[in-house]
Amino acid sequence: MDTQKPRVAIQGIRASFHEEAAFRFFGEDIVTVECNSFKQTFQKLQAREADYVVMAIENSIAGSILPNYSLLLSYNFPVVGEVYLPIQLHLMALPGVKFEDIKTVTSHPIAIRQCDDFFNEYPHLNVVESVDTAACAKRIREEELTDTVAIANSLAAKLYDLEILERRIESNKKNFTRFLILTHHENAKNTTTNKASLCFQVSNEVGSLAKVLNILAEENVNMSKIQSMPVLGKRNEYNFYVDVEWETQANYDKAIRQVLKYTHNFNILGEYKRYVEESSESGSPVSASPKVN
């Protein structure tokens, strides 16, 4: 039996939200492959230097991460799962640093934007954007910065031995990011699926997209997401990225057969088990995604 730990490529470094999402899906017994960009995660997968990619695709506040949709289509690795991660942002510093000593706050620009209420309360703080939340925490530890704090998750505070000065400073406490799990085609061995990510184009005629959506509705297949992006170099042509969910496999199969008649450049980006959201005592969702061994 192959007991090798799965190698999971993430954008960012250890203790980032991407690694937290990876832990939620795979468990913590993984090898994290740190990458400087989302494109590099796919390159690592392509070069067989990683077994899986965990990639953010949308945030409940910031919206869709559009360049990542292009990566899905360009590399054509199958989606085999998803994770919804609650985004909880904390203010952290070296142990012993007091709030009144703080001059600078550093974090990823999206994380900063999600803490507007906090910054409105303390307008004197200098805000510095960086490429990764966890990298900001790591820098504070390595450079022993006593006048700078980071906004990151509790995983970063633990890994880099920082003290949390203020917890949950995000403005919206119901903020979630959706992550997709991708892998090589031979690893895509899901037997039970109830969700799919599709990509297709339709003709530039009245009602073309409506025909596709009506087919889904008639077959009782729920469209949970739709995102359009222009086809590069082609005026008035768009790729439609659609997520669908179903209760009965036969309904989905029938819907796909009919949709093919009204679309072109049709791609199934992945068929997988949808994330199940359950209420916990804290009000945060609990993942029902199986751990991958």
Secondary structure, 3 states (H helix, E strand, C coil): CCCCCCEEEEEECCCCHHHHHHHHHHCCCCEEEEECCHHHHHHHHHCCCCCEEEEEEEECCCEECHHHHHHHHHHCCCEEEEEEEECCCEEEECCCCCHHHCCEEEECHHHHHCCHHHHHHCCCCEEEECCCHHHHHHHHHHHCCCCEEEEECHHHHHHCCCEEEECCCCCCCCCEEEEEEEECHHHCCCCCCCEEEEEEECCCCCCHHHHHHHHHHHCCCEEEEEEEEECCCCCCCEEEEEEEECCCHHHHHHHHHHHHHHCEEEEEEEEECCCCCEECCCCCEECCCCCCC
